[in-house]
Amino acid sequence: MYRPLILTSLATIILASSCNKAGVLNKERAKVEAQIQHTREEIHSVEAKFQALLAAPISNGMTLERYHEEVAKKNDELEAKLAILSKKCAEAEAVLSEIRPRLDTYKAKYLY
């Protein structure tokens, strides 16, 4: 006797809960699609900027490859200068290590 009423109530509850889930899922799907679209726009923007950098010459008319060659050449020159200065510094430290005992002896004898 109460069976049709119970079955109708259960069907209503199931349909109501599934309709609610569909609405929530549709909202989440819309958010995800909006995020995907935003991310695609950002990717296209970054790619356009990157392509512009590759195509644009440097301010004095050099291409990017030529600019990199010049920078590499300057880097090599600076590394050579650094090696020379490092060698001079090592030589000065060696001389200082030879002089330091005599300097300490002089200080102990005449200054203290």
C-alpha positions as CSV (number, residue, x, y, z in Angstrom):
1,M,0.0,0.0,0.0
2,Y,2.8,2.4,0.9
3,R,5.1,0.9,-1.7
4,P,4.2,3.4,-4.5
5,L,4.6,6.3,-2.2
6,I,8.0,5.1,-1.0
7,L,9.2,4.3,-4.5
8,T,8.0,7.8,-5.7
9,S,9.8,9.4,-2.7
10,L,13.0,7.5,-3.5
11,A,12.9,8.4,-7.1
12,T,12.3,12.1,-6.3
13,I,15.3,12.1,-3.9
14,I,17.5,10.4,-6.4
15,L,16.5,12.7,-9.2
16,A,16.9,15.8,-7.0
17,S,20.3,14.8,-5.8
18,S,21.5,13.9,-9.3
19,C,20.2,17.2,-10.7
20,N,22.1,19.1,-8.0
21,K,25.3,17.2,-8.9
22,A,24.9,18.0,-12.6
23,G,24.6,21.7,-11.8
24,V,27.7,21.6,-9.6
25,L,29.6,19.7,-12.2
26,N,28.5,22.1,-15.0
27,K,29.7,25.0,-12.9
28,E,33.1,23.3,-12.3
29,R,33.4,22.4,-16.0
30,A,32.7,26.1,-16.9
31,K,35.4,27.2,-14.5
32,V,37.9,24.7,-15.9
33,E,37.1,25.7,-19.5
34,A,37.6,29.4,-18.6
35,Q,40.9,28.6,-17.0
36,I,42.0,26.6,-20.0
37,Q,41.0,29.5,-22.3
38,H,42.9,31.9,-20.1
39,T,46.0,29.7,-20.1
40,R,45.8,29.3,-23.9
41,E,45.7,33.1,-24.3
42,E,48.8,33.4,-22.0
43,I,50.6,30.8,-24.0
44,H,49.9,32.6,-27.2
45,S,51.0,35.9,-25.7
46,V,54.3,34.4,-24.5
47,E,54.9,32.7,-27.9
48,A,54.3,36.0,-29.7
49,K,56.7,37.8,-27.4
50,F,59.3,35.0,-27.9
51,Q,58.9,35.2,-31.7
52,A,59.3,38.9,-31.6
53,L,62.5,38.6,-29.7
54,L,63.9,36.1,-32.2
55,A,63.0,38.3,-35.2
56,A,63.9,41.7,-33.7
57,P,67.4,42.9,-34.2
58,I,69.4,44.4,-31.3
59,S,69.4,48.2,-31.0
60,N,72.5,48.7,-33.1
61,G,71.3,46.5,-36.0
62,M,72.8,43.2,-34.9
63,T,70.9,40.0,-35.2
64,L,70.5,37.9,-32.1
65,E,73.1,35.4,-33.2
66,R,75.7,38.1,-33.9
67,Y,75.0,39.6,-30.5
68,H,75.6,36.2,-28.8
69,E,78.9,35.9,-30.7
70,E,80.0,39.3,-29.5
71,V,79.0,38.5,-25.9
72,A,80.9,35.2,-26.1
73,K,84.0,37.0,-27.4
74,K,83.9,39.6,-24.6
75,N,83.4,36.8,-22.1
76,D,86.5,35.0,-23.4
77,E,88.5,38.2,-23.1
78,L,87.3,38.8,-19.5
79,E,88.1,35.2,-18.6
80,A,91.6,35.6,-19.9
81,K,92.1,38.8,-17.9
82,L,90.7,37.1,-14.8
83,A,93.2,34.3,-15.3
84,I,96.1,36.8,-15.5
85,L,94.9,38.6,-12.4
86,S,94.5,35.3,-10.5
87,K,98.0,34.4,-11.4
88,K,99.3,37.8,-10.2
89,C,97.3,37.4,-7.0
90,A,98.8,34.0,-6.3
91,E,102.3,35.3,-6.9
92,A,101.6,38.2,-4.5
93,E,100.3,35.8,-1.9
94,A,103.5,33.7,-2.2
95,V,105.7,36.7,-1.8
96,L,103.6,37.9,1.2
97,S,103.9,34.4,2.8
98,E,107.7,34.8,2.5
99,I,107.8,38.3,3.9
100,R,105.3,37.7,6.7
101,P,107.7,35.9,9.1
102,R,110.3,38.6,8.7
103,L,107.6,41.3,9.2
104,D,106.3,39.5,12.4
105,T,109.9,39.4,13.7
106,Y,110.4,43.1,13.0
107,K,107.1,44.0,14.7
108,A,107.9,41.8,17.7
109,K,111.4,43.3,18.0
110,Y,110.7,47.0,17.4
111,L,107.0,47.7,17.9
112,Y,106.0,45.7,21.0
